[in-house]
């Protein structure tokens, strides 16, 4: 009978094999996925597993292959491979953790049998959990749809960490693009080239989507309270 860790690795292997089978033989994308997948597997299979991040995988790959994809290429185009092995890493590191209670079970907690102070506290915790679940669903939808960043090869969606990194990159780019930053805000200056793009459309759409869903969540919460 395979070990628990062996089963986790086998699941990750099966997912990555499915990705490879979908890519044309001899293509650059398939070669890159094979290389990234192999390094991720080695990192997770270590005696002390390491979390496979785009940065770490790029550094490991460049030790033996100067043409190995850079961190940003992995970040933009091969994040699905990283996500597969990140999940395997977390499953291994949390191998003894109890199965978490889901949102539906939380809703069924009966506070009527508790003393008033405890019941009020649990009711408040149930409201907080409900709101967190709703926010998590929004983030999952953003992650599932991904933020497309064309870079050739195999485009994939990105995770929450990648979204934050995209915002960080945007802020750094904005500061160096000729726009004037002051206490009043961001303004066009004489150094700003005509037609300069303030923000990419994909990032703007994701931010707008997040705000709209946040407003819906807040309205739902208010309705529940009333």
C-alpha positions as CSV (number, residue, x, y, z in Angstrom):
1,X,0.0,0.0,0.0
2,X,1.5,3.4,-1.0
3,X,2.3,5.9,1.8
4,X,0.3,9.0,2.3
5,X,3.2,11.1,0.9
6,X,3.6,8.7,-2.0
7,X,-0.1,9.2,-2.8
8,X,0.2,13.0,-2.7
9,X,3.2,12.8,-5.1
10,X,1.4,10.4,-7.4
11,X,-1.6,12.8,-7.7
12,X,0.8,15.7,-8.5
13,X,2.6,13.5,-11.0
14,X,-0.7,12.6,-12.7
15,X,-1.8,16.2,-13.0
16,X,1.6,17.3,-14.4
17,X,1.5,14.4,-16.9
18,X,-1.9,15.5,-18.1
19,X,-0.4,19.0,-18.8
20,X,2.5,17.5,-20.7
21,X,0.3,15.2,-22.8
22,X,-1.6,18.2,-24.0
23,X,1.5,19.9,-25.3
24,X,3.1,19.2,-28.8
25,X,6.1,17.0,-28.7
26,X,9.3,18.9,-29.3
27,X,7.7,22.2,-28.4
28,X,9.5,24.8,-26.3
29,X,6.5,24.9,-24.0
30,X,6.7,21.2,-23.3
31,X,10.4,21.3,-22.7
32,X,10.0,24.2,-20.2
33,X,7.1,22.4,-18.4
34,X,9.2,19.2,-18.1
35,X,12.1,21.2,-16.6
36,X,10.0,23.2,-14.2
37,X,8.0,20.1,-13.2
38,X,11.2,18.1,-12.5
39,X,12.6,20.8,-10.2
40,X,9.3,21.3,-8.4
41,X,9.1,17.5,-7.8
42,X,12.7,17.5,-6.4
43,X,12.0,20.4,-4.1
44,X,8.8,18.8,-2.7
45,X,10.5,15.3,-2.4
46,X,13.4,16.6,-0.3
47,X,13.8,15.2,3.2
48,X,12.8,18.7,4.3
49,X,10.4,19.8,1.6
50,X,10.8,23.3,0.1
51,X,7.9,25.3,-1.2
52,X,8.3,25.6,-5.0
53,X,8.0,29.3,-6.0
54,X,8.7,30.8,-9.4
55,X,11.9,32.5,-7.9
56,X,13.3,29.3,-6.3
57,X,12.5,27.1,-9.3
58,X,14.2,29.6,-11.7
59,X,17.3,29.8,-9.5
60,X,17.5,26.0,-9.3
61,X,17.0,25.6,-13.0
62,X,19.7,28.2,-13.9
63,X,22.3,26.3,-11.9
64,X,22.5,23.6,-14.6
65,X,20.8,25.3,-17.6
66,X,21.6,29.0,-18.5
67,X,18.6,29.0,-20.8
68,X,16.1,27.9,-18.2
69,X,13.0,30.1,-18.0
70,X,13.4,33.2,-15.9
71,X,11.3,33.8,-12.8
72,X,8.9,36.2,-14.6
73,X,8.4,33.8,-17.4
74,X,7.5,31.0,-15.0
75,X,5.4,33.5,-13.1
76,X,3.4,34.5,-16.2
77,X,3.3,31.4,-18.3
78,X,3.8,28.3,-16.2
79,X,2.1,29.1,-12.9
80,X,-0.2,26.0,-13.2
81,X,2.8,23.7,-12.8
82,X,3.9,25.7,-9.7
83,X,0.3,25.5,-8.3
84,X,0.2,21.7,-8.7
85,X,3.4,21.2,-6.6
86,X,2.5,24.0,-4.1
87,X,-0.6,22.0,-3.3
88,X,1.4,18.8,-2.9
89,X,3.8,20.7,-0.6
90,X,1.0,22.0,1.6
91,X,-0.7,18.6,1.7
92,X,2.6,17.0,2.8
93,X,3.3,19.6,5.4
94,X,-0.2,19.4,6.8
95,X,-0.4,15.6,6.7
96,X,-1.5,15.2,10.3
97,X,-4.0,18.1,10.3
98,X,-7.6,17.3,11.0
99,X,-10.1,17.8,8.2
100,X,-11.5,21.4,8.5
101,X,-15.2,22.0,9.1
102,X,-16.9,23.5,6.1
103,X,-19.2,26.5,5.9
104,X,-22.4,24.5,5.8
105,X,-21.5,22.8,9.1
106,X,-20.7,26.1,10.7
107,X,-24.2,27.4,9.7
108,X,-25.8,24.4,11.5
109,X,-24.2,25.1,14.9
110,X,-27.1,25.5,17.3
111,X,-26.4,28.4,19.7
112,X,-29.8,28.2,21.4
113,X,-28.4,25.6,23.8
114,X,-25.5,27.8,24.8
115,X,-25.5,30.4,27.6
116,X,-26.3,33.9,26.2
117,X,-22.8,35.3,26.2
118,X,-21.3,32.2,24.5
119,X,-24.2,32.1,22.0
120,X,-23.7,35.7,21.1
121,X,-20.0,35.2,20.6
122,X,-20.6,32.1,18.4
123,X,-23.2,33.9,16.3
124,X,-20.7,36.7,15.7
125,X,-18.1,34.2,14.7
126,X,-20.5,32.6,12.3
127,X,-21.1,36.0,10.6
128,X,-17.4,36.6,10.3
129,X,-16.8,33.1,8.8
130,X,-19.7,33.7,6.3
131,X,-18.1,36.9,5.2
132,X,-14.6,35.3,4.9
133,X,-16.1,32.5,2.8
134,X,-17.7,35.0,0.5
135,X,-14.5,36.9,0.1
136,X,-12.6,33.7,-0.5
137,X,-15.1,32.7,-3.3
138,X,-14.4,36.1,-4.9
139,X,-10.6,35.5,-4.8
140,X,-11.1,32.0,-6.1
141,X,-13.0,33.3,-9.1
142,X,-10.3,35.9,-9.8
143,X,-7.6,33.2,-9.5
144,X,-9.5,30.8,-11.8
145,X,-10.0,33.4,-14.5
146,X,-6.4,34.5,-14.0
147,X,-4.7,37.7,-15.1
148,X,-3.6,37.0,-18.7
149,X,-0.1,38.3,-19.4
150,X,1.0,37.3,-22.9
151,X,4.6,36.0,-22.8
152,X,4.6,33.2,-25.4
153,X,4.7,29.5,-24.7
154,X,1.9,28.3,-22.4
155,X,-0.3,31.1,-20.9
156,X,-1.9,30.2,-17.6
157,X,-3.9,32.0,-14.9
158,X,-2.1,33.3,-11.9
159,X,-2.8,33.0,-8.2
160,X,-3.4,35.5,-5.4
161,X,0.4,36.0,-4.8
162,X,0.8,36.7,-8.5
163,X,-2.0,39.3,-8.5
164,X,-0.3,41.2,-5.6
165,X,3.0,41.0,-7.5
166,X,1.3,42.4,-10.6
167,X,0.1,45.3,-8.5
168,X,3.6,45.8,-7.1
169,X,5.1,45.7,-10.6
170,X,2.5,48.3,-11.8
171,X,3.4,50.7,-9.0
172,X,7.1,50.4,-9.8
173,X,6.4,50.9,-13.5
174,X,4.2,53.9,-12.8
175,X,6.9,55.6,-10.7
176,X,9.4,55.2,-13.6
177,X,7.2,56.0,-16.5
178,X,7.3,59.8,-16.4
179,X,4.2,60.3,-14.3
180,X,4.5,62.8,-11.4
181,X,3.9,61.3,-8.0
182,X,3.0,63.7,-5.2
183,X,0.8,64.1,-2.1
184,X,-2.0,65.2,-4.5
185,X,-1.8,62.0,-6.4
186,X,-0.5,60.8,-9.8
187,X,-0.4,63.4,-12.5
188,X,0.9,63.8,-16.0
189,X,4.1,65.7,-16.2
190,X,6.1,67.2,-19.0
191,X,8.2,64.1,-18.9
192,X,5.2,61.8,-19.6
193,X,5.3,60.5,-23.2
194,X,2.1,61.2,-25.1
195,X,-0.3,58.2,-25.0
196,X,1.4,56.6,-22.0
197,X,-0.7,53.8,-20.5
198,X,-1.6,54.4,-16.9
199,X,-2.8,50.8,-16.2
200,X,-3.2,47.7,-18.3
201,X,-6.7,46.8,-19.1
202,X,-6.5,43.3,-17.6
203,X,-5.4,44.6,-14.2
204,X,-8.1,47.4,-14.2
205,X,-10.8,44.8,-15.0
206,X,-9.7,42.6,-12.1
207,X,-9.7,45.5,-9.7
208,X,-13.1,46.6,-10.8
209,X,-14.5,43.1,-10.6
210,X,-13.1,42.7,-7.0
211,X,-14.7,46.0,-5.9
212,X,-18.1,45.1,-7.4
213,X,-18.1,41.7,-5.7
214,X,-17.0,43.3,-2.4
215,X,-20.0,45.6,-2.6
216,X,-22.3,42.6,-3.3
217,X,-20.8,40.8,-0.3
218,X,-21.3,43.8,1.9
219,X,-24.9,44.2,0.8
220,X,-25.5,40.5,1.5
221,X,-24.1,40.8,5.0
222,X,-26.3,43.8,5.7
223,X,-29.3,41.9,4.5
224,X,-28.5,39.0,6.8
225,X,-28.1,41.4,9.7
226,X,-31.5,43.0,9.0
